[in-house]
Amino acid sequence: MEISVTVNGSARSADVEPRMLLAHVIREEFGLTGTHVGCDTTSCGACTVLLDGSPVKSCTMFGVQADGRDVTTVEGLADAAGLDPVQAAFQEEHGLQCGFCTPGMMLVGSALLERNPDPSDDDIRWAISGNLCRCTGYMNIVKAIQAAAKTKAEAAQAAAASA
Amino acid sequence: MSTEATEIRGIGHSVKRKEDGRLIRGKGTFIDDMQLPGMLYMSILRSPFAHATINGIDTSRAQAVTGVVAVVTGELMAQHNLAWMPTMSGDTQAVLATDKVRFQGQEVAAVIAEDPYVAKDAVELIDADYDALGVVVSPQQALASDAPVIRDEKEGQSDNHIYHWESGDAEATDRAFAQADRVVSLDTFYPRSHPAPLETCGCIADVNSATGQTTIYMTSQAPHAIRTVFALVTGLPEENIRIVSPDLGGGFGNKVPVYPGYVVATAASLLLGRPVKWIEDRSENLISTGFARDFHMHGELALKDDGTMLGLRTSLLADEGAFHADAQPSKLKVGLYHVVTGSYDMPAAHVAADGYYTNKAPGGVAYRCSFRVTEASYMIERLVQNAAYELGMDPADLRKKNFIRPEQFPYETPTGLVYDSGDYRGAMDLALETIGYDELRKEQEQRRADGKLWGVGIASFTEAVGAGPHKDYDILGLKMNDGAELRIHPTGKAILKISSITQGQGHETTFAQIVAEEIGIQPEDIKVQHGDTDNTPYGLGTYASRSTPTVGAATAMVSRRVIEKARKIAAHLLEVSEEDVEFTRPTFSVSGAPDKAVTIQDVAFAAYTNFPDGMESGLEASFYYDPPNLTFPFGTYAVAVEVDPDTGVWDVKRMVAVDDCGVRINPMIVEGQIHGGLTEGYAIAAMQQITFDEAGNCIGSTFIDYLLPTAVETPRFELGETMTPSPHHPIGAKGVGESATVGSPAAYVNAVIDALWPLGVRNIDMPLTSAKVWEAIEAAKAPA
């Protein structure tokens, strides 16, 4: 089946088997290997991408279900201006070790901050509770998302002040 | 030439990780991210039975599927003498089953296809005909006289017994027990667990049929050792084998062994002349690779009434699965379990262990621990708490009374280990002060009076890591030494090649910091290369917290070797004799004339442009480190919990972890390692277990059944630090990657048992699921 998907802002198309999982379409057809597959059962969240802005586990969706929709992967987080505040904060706060869960974690964090710019520790922990990390114990991931919230708030304040 | 020195970000600096740049952008390279031209995909057929004879395997339907290139069976492997392979413990393991299957999930056949979906489709079409046999799922069943013999193909193997191993002095221990006022015992099962790194195991085998060059991209924590094993197994010349471990999505011991999938993929690539990729799915990972623990332990502690410890006796049954494949030093059948006397001045001890085959997956990997240290630490720390209650003492006081004192180091234990350094009381005092131990005990009394179940648990662990000295530590004869190579380029930038490999520990950063500390080149100017056997020095890899004790030492020593030569070049540049050159990184200066100076960068340039006659050009060295001893990190963990008597749910209210890992190279990374270890310790204490039913079906073959903690369950940790350097390590570091997983399970369990002790609960085996805790409470309430 021919599908057309907006991936990180670019129009992409592919001819895929109907049974091909979105995670595999992203990795194999679009060549974006930052989306990882960790469990096959929707448990670990390593394959998380944003579909029309909301986190989904791309190992539990068919690629054809993304036809006509907007997908953001980890490769789409940074823009020409540089890293997304969430990415910068993950490095700054040591929010990653092996890095396998990191793309999914950052995308969930980024989506959380879109709908809740000032999340509490608990808000963050619940938001990332669909994503497993075996390395960090989550403490620094929570700190990173909090730090990113602060960076974004400061940037918004600065923008408002200069407007 | 000297300028005002900028601070060198060497040891003790929380340098941001060099690895992160690629990983936060999704630009890491994990095995499954790699594509080679003409690559094929492999999928494995696994046994549905735990024990069964194979009558026949019909592959015709699978072979007929469009896109299938080959179907490999044990028969085909046997034609190439590859149906069996050696294990890390000197046993043999079936690569693809020929005679019978011995555990559920065992590799039976493999399909190689043009597409991964097609490969999986075709696996479903292989018809394997089995006759089920009697099943053994525990060592207790295995030792029964009428138990089916699992390894009937092994010459001279008439039962399921693998080994008997002892350590310590049985007679001296008997004498100690004869003098005891009191003997406290504990029977406990340390359940089978799985490291479950988020990335499963896999490889791409690429055999070039024209040249014979065999490159295997592999999820391996020990590429060099694996290369040697591959050379031995396949008969391929070792120089033509290249193992490359790219970014690894965690390891925790799971990625140490050689798995059948690697061997089959390599054989398939050899036969087909095309690269073959094999990536496990999660169920395959959980049911067939690298289990850990599975020890049924008995411990007895002999004490005087005043709490003085006299002796420790422990025996255990080890469930080794169908093939004895423990990744551990060959002389030590239960690894470093003989560190079981822990942090205590124990006059006598004796350990006896027996290993048995069962119809379960092989493995016995050091899951975030140094070869069974976790089981040992759990036994002694649980036993000590129970002993304290039996004696009517506070568990903290009993520990303090028996700790090895700082002036007793180096301390030889009754099982022959020589602890390098420690201040156990110091770590405990800090932990107790941080958690407010005395107040917690008062609060506990009040809460108990109100009918609440509150508990406080402590574990004061001592680990044994950094294997190891060549005379005692080898795997399959390969001495457990490691190397480092350092080259300084003309522009003063360096490349460090190391024999260990990072799976998230941050070696690219911390090992650069060691060089920075020694030489004065900033860590960002030092590239650390690892994971590729063609381009790194030989070594046995990353596990058992051995990278810092071995490779960290090699890195410091190779840096010093480079400085020896640099000093000669500096003398030449400064026109003085070598003895008159002083080095204060990064500057070489003339004694008594500090203004006359050159930097390491100046010297590096001169090493290629202006070096003395008769000297070789360049500035580089290599060093292989043979540790004089293990290192012995330690610490005290203190946990406060509340248990809900109606549901058995227990909540961690406080978790304080004081670690002493000697000198900390990068405090940020050390704390990250401790956070992760405490989480895995919690996981083991609270939820993780690989279980089997009576038929040997693995229950817990997905993350839906094998429970891992999310951010919601994971406790919030409070960390503390004491610092007792290792006296024999060049930079005083001890290693830290696993301390928290080793030490913390006993702390969590001790806290829950502390809460339930007044009810009469003496032990609950891990994992302490709410159901098990509730049952224990109910059982204690029931009239005897």
HADDOCK unambig.tbl for C-alpha pairs under 7 A between the chains (distance, minus, plus):
assign (segid A and resid 33 and name CA) (segid B and resid 26 and name CA) 6.87 0.50 0.50
assign (segid A and resid 33 and name CA) (segid B and resid 33 and name CA) 5.59 0.50 0.50
assign (segid A and resid 34 and name CA) (segid B and resid 26 and name CA) 3.83 0.50 0.50
assign (segid A and resid 34 and name CA) (segid B and resid 27 and name CA) 6.18 0.50 0.50
assign (segid A and resid 38 and name CA) (segid B and resid 198 and name CA) 5.41 0.50 0.50
assign (segid A and resid 38 and name CA) (segid B and resid 199 and name CA) 5.56 0.50 0.50
assign (segid A and resid 38 and name CA) (segid B and resid 200 and name CA) 6.94 0.50 0.50
assign (segid A and resid 38 and name CA) (segid B and resid 282 and name CA) 6.92 0.50 0.50
assign (segid A and resid 39 and name CA) (segid B and resid 281 and name CA) 6.86 0.50 0.50
assign (segid A and resid 39 and name CA) (segid B and resid 282 and name CA) 4.93 0.50 0.50
assign (segid A and resid 39 and name CA) (segid B and resid 703 and name CA) 6.98 0.50 0.50
assign (segid A and resid 40 and name CA) (segid B and resid 282 and name CA) 6.68 0.50 0.50
assign (segid A and resid 43 and name CA) (segid B and resid 703 and name CA) 6.01 0.50 0.50
assign (segid A and resid 43 and name CA) (segid B and resid 704 and name CA) 6.70 0.50 0.50
assign (segid A and resid 74 and name CA) (segid B and resid 25 and name CA) 6.30 0.50 0.50
assign (segid A and resid 74 and name CA) (segid B and resid 26 and name CA) 5.72 0.50 0.50
assign (segid A and resid 75 and name CA) (segid B and resid 25 and name CA) 5.83 0.50 0.50
assign (segid A and resid 75 and name CA) (segid B and resid 26 and name CA) 5.80 0.50 0.50
assign (segid A and resid 87 and name CA) (segid B and resid 24 and name CA) 5.86 0.50 0.50
assign (segid A and resid 91 and name CA) (segid B and resid 16 and name CA) 6.91 0.50 0.50
assign (segid A and resid 91 and name CA) (segid B and resid 20 and name CA) 6.04 0.50 0.50
assign (segid A and resid 92 and name CA) (segid B and resid 16 and name CA) 6.62 0.50 0.50
assign (segid A and resid 97 and name CA) (segid B and resid 504 and name CA) 4.24 0.50 0.50
assign (segid A and resid 97 and name CA) (segid B and resid 505 and name CA) 6.32 0.50 0.50
assign (segid A and resid 98 and name CA) (segid B and resid 248 and name CA) 6.57 0.50 0.50
assign (segid A and resid 98 and name CA) (segid B and resid 249 and name CA) 5.11 0.50 0.50
assign (segid A and resid 98 and name CA) (segid B and resid 250 and name CA) 5.48 0.50 0.50
assign (segid A and resid 98 and name CA) (segid B and resid 503 and name CA) 5.50 0.50 0.50
assign (segid A and resid 98 and name CA) (segid B and resid 504 and name CA) 3.60 0.50 0.50
assign (segid A and resid 99 and name CA) (segid B and resid 23 and name CA) 5.52 0.50 0.50
assign (segid A and resid 99 and name CA) (segid B and resid 249 and name CA) 6.52 0.50 0.50
assign (segid A and resid 100 and name CA) (segid B and resid 198 and name CA) 6.67 0.50 0.50
assign (segid A and resid 100 and name CA) (segid B and resid 199 and name CA) 6.78 0.50 0.50
assign (segid A and resid 100 and name CA) (segid B and resid 249 and name CA) 5.00 0.50 0.50
assign (segid A and resid 102 and name CA) (segid B and resid 24 and name CA) 6.71 0.50 0.50
assign (segid A and resid 103 and name CA) (segid B and resid 24 and name CA) 6.67 0.50 0.50
assign (segid A and resid 103 and name CA) (segid B and resid 26 and name CA) 6.41 0.50 0.50
assign (segid A and resid 125 and name CA) (segid B and resid 711 and name CA) 5.11 0.50 0.50
assign (segid A and resid 125 and name CA) (segid B and resid 712 and name CA) 5.44 0.50 0.50
assign (segid A and resid 126 and name CA) (segid B and resid 712 and name CA) 6.15 0.50 0.50
assign (segid A and resid 128 and name CA) (segid B and resid 711 and name CA) 6.77 0.50 0.50
assign (segid A and resid 129 and name CA) (segid B and resid 710 and name CA) 5.35 0.50 0.50
assign (segid A and resid 129 and name CA) (segid B and resid 711 and name CA) 5.51 0.50 0.50
assign (segid A and resid 129 and name CA) (segid B and resid 712 and name CA) 6.19 0.50 0.50
assign (segid A and resid 132 and name CA) (segid B and resid 710 and name CA) 5.80 0.50 0.50
assign (segid A and resid 134 and name CA) (segid B and resid 197 and name CA) 6.36 0.50 0.50
assign (segid A and resid 134 and name CA) (segid B and resid 198 and name CA) 6.62 0.50 0.50
assign (segid A and resid 134 and name CA) (segid B and resid 676 and name CA) 6.87 0.50 0.50
assign (segid A and resid 135 and name CA) (segid B and resid 676 and name CA) 4.80 0.50 0.50
assign (segid A and resid 136 and name CA) (segid B and resid 672 and name CA) 5.92 0.50 0.50
assign (segid A and resid 136 and name CA) (segid B and resid 675 and name CA) 5.87 0.50 0.50
assign (segid A and resid 136 and name CA) (segid B and resid 676 and name CA) 4.47 0.50 0.50
assign (segid A and resid 137 and name CA) (segid B and resid 675 and name CA) 5.10 0.50 0.50
assign (segid A and resid 137 and name CA) (segid B and resid 676 and name CA) 4.50 0.50 0.50
assign (segid A and resid 137 and name CA) (segid B and resid 679 and name CA) 5.21 0.50 0.50
assign (segid A and resid 137 and name CA) (segid B and resid 714 and name CA) 6.96 0.50 0.50
assign (segid A and resid 138 and name CA) (segid B and resid 711 and name CA) 5.72 0.50 0.50
